[in-house]
Amino acid sequence: MTNFTIFLVLITIVCFLLIIVIMVQNPKGGGLSSSIGGSTQMGGVQKTTDFLDKSTWTLATILIILILLSSLSFPGMLGGSESKIIDNKEAAAPKTVAPAPAKPVETPKK
């Protein structure tokens, strides 16, 4: 697999995890913490909200970093060469050869 394919798979996984973490949260402060309920839970409700908030920011940061790194590994972009379309047009265009300059005609000496 190429580097770009590896980055593409990692970006897809991080996006999926980010969607799950965001869907678990409730914008009104409920979400996972209200469905678990009870103060006897390990970590408590406040810790669950903090974990979801931190994991959202962490996954978002990882996603941005992966996107930036994948743009560096995109095939053909760092080679410094021109577009392949331009290269193909230059190769397909017939090259004309200029005719050799004619020799000057010598006049007979008298």
PyMOL commands that set and color helices and strands:
alter all, ss='L'
color gray80, all
select helices_A, chain A and resi 3-24+31-36+44-72+84-92
alter helices_A, ss='H'
color red, helices_A
deselect
rebuild
show_as cartoon
